[in-house]
């Protein structure tokens, strides 16, 4: 069964792709991209508040897995891209068109990186416990 959080994050990624291609509808583009960035920034807080992360990471030893570290590095990369992208977007809003190609390239990098974050997060989703046969 697919996790509801995985479905939600995939839906926000699809919405982000739509906003990427509708960049000429500036109000929609900025609202969607800004909202998704805020969701991504606060999503770890949601996970900490709703999951038994201490047991899973430290008691079960998952903190040592390559997949978890790859996921964390992708998240850090995504956050850095967000910072650079917001700065480039602000310059665009001020009328500096020299940054447009960089802004587009960063947008593509964000879409790819975010897809990888969602994919690795999906692989890290803890499966629900199996029912007892007894």
C-alpha positions as CSV (number, residue, x, y, z in Angstrom):
1,X,0.0,0.0,0.0
2,X,1.3,3.5,-0.9
3,X,1.7,5.9,2.0
4,X,-0.5,8.9,2.1
5,X,2.5,11.2,2.6
6,X,4.1,9.8,-0.5
7,X,0.9,10.4,-2.5
8,X,0.7,14.0,-1.1
9,X,4.3,14.8,-2.0
10,X,4.0,13.3,-5.5
11,X,0.9,15.4,-6.0
12,X,2.7,18.5,-5.0
13,X,5.6,17.6,-7.4
14,X,3.1,17.3,-10.3
15,X,1.6,20.6,-9.3
16,X,5.1,22.1,-9.3
17,X,5.7,20.7,-12.8
18,X,2.5,22.3,-14.0
19,X,3.6,25.7,-12.4
20,X,7.0,25.3,-14.1
21,X,5.4,25.1,-17.5
22,X,2.9,27.9,-16.7
23,X,5.6,30.3,-15.8
24,X,3.9,33.1,-17.8
25,X,1.0,33.0,-15.4
26,X,3.1,34.7,-12.9
27,X,0.7,34.8,-10.0
28,X,0.0,31.1,-10.2
29,X,3.6,30.2,-10.8
30,X,4.9,32.2,-7.7
31,X,2.0,31.0,-5.5
32,X,2.5,27.3,-6.3
33,X,6.3,27.4,-6.1
34,X,6.3,29.3,-2.9
35,X,3.7,27.0,-1.3
36,X,5.6,23.9,-2.3
37,X,8.9,25.3,-0.9
38,X,7.1,26.0,2.4
39,X,5.6,22.5,2.4
40,X,9.1,21.1,1.8
41,X,10.6,23.2,4.6
42,X,8.0,22.2,7.2
43,X,7.6,18.5,6.1
44,X,10.5,17.3,8.3
45,X,8.7,18.8,11.3
46,X,5.5,16.9,10.4
47,X,7.5,13.7,10.2
48,X,9.2,14.2,13.5
49,X,5.8,14.9,15.2
50,X,4.0,11.9,13.6
51,X,6.6,9.2,13.3
52,X,8.7,7.2,15.8
53,X,11.9,8.5,14.3
54,X,14.1,7.9,17.4
55,X,13.3,4.1,17.5
56,X,13.7,3.7,13.7
57,X,16.9,5.7,13.3
58,X,18.8,4.9,16.5
59,X,17.4,1.7,18.1
60,X,16.8,-0.1,14.8
61,X,20.1,1.2,13.4
62,X,18.7,2.8,10.2
63,X,20.9,5.9,10.8
64,X,23.8,3.9,9.2
65,X,22.1,3.0,5.9
66,X,23.3,4.5,2.7
67,X,19.8,5.2,1.5
68,X,19.0,7.4,4.4
69,X,22.2,9.4,4.0
70,X,21.6,9.7,0.3
71,X,18.1,11.0,1.0
72,X,19.4,13.5,3.5
73,X,22.1,14.8,1.1
74,X,19.4,15.2,-1.6
75,X,17.2,17.2,0.8
76,X,20.1,19.5,1.7
77,X,20.8,19.9,-2.1
78,X,17.1,20.8,-2.6
79,X,17.1,23.4,0.2
80,X,20.3,25.0,-1.3
81,X,18.6,25.1,-4.7
82,X,15.5,26.7,-3.2
83,X,17.6,29.5,-1.7
84,X,19.4,30.2,-5.0
85,X,16.1,29.9,-6.9
86,X,14.3,32.4,-4.7
87,X,17.2,34.9,-5.0
88,X,17.1,34.5,-8.8
89,X,13.3,34.9,-8.8
90,X,13.4,38.1,-6.8
91,X,15.9,39.5,-9.3
92,X,13.5,38.5,-12.1
93,X,10.7,40.4,-10.4
94,X,12.9,43.4,-10.1
95,X,13.3,43.3,-13.9
96,X,16.8,41.8,-14.3
97,X,16.2,39.5,-17.3
98,X,19.9,38.4,-17.4
99,X,19.2,35.8,-14.7
100,X,16.2,34.2,-16.6
101,X,18.2,31.3,-18.1
102,X,19.8,30.5,-14.7
103,X,16.4,30.6,-13.1
104,X,15.1,28.1,-15.6
105,X,18.1,25.8,-15.2
106,X,17.7,25.9,-11.4
107,X,14.0,25.1,-11.8
108,X,14.8,22.0,-13.8
109,X,17.4,21.0,-11.2
110,X,14.8,21.5,-8.5
111,X,12.3,19.3,-10.3
112,X,14.8,16.5,-10.8
113,X,16.2,16.8,-7.3
114,X,12.7,16.9,-5.7
115,X,11.7,13.8,-7.7
116,X,14.7,12.0,-6.3
117,X,13.9,13.1,-2.8
118,X,10.4,11.8,-3.2
119,X,11.7,8.5,-4.7
120,X,14.2,7.9,-1.9
121,X,11.6,9.0,0.7
122,X,9.2,6.4,-0.8
123,X,11.9,3.7,-0.4
124,X,12.3,4.7,3.2
125,X,8.6,4.5,4.1
126,X,8.1,2.1,6.9
127,X,5.7,-0.7,5.8
128,X,2.7,-1.2,8.0
129,X,2.9,-4.2,10.3
130,X,1.5,-7.5,8.9
131,X,-1.6,-8.9,10.6
132,X,-1.1,-11.9,12.9
133,X,-2.2,-15.2,11.4
134,X,-2.8,-16.7,14.8
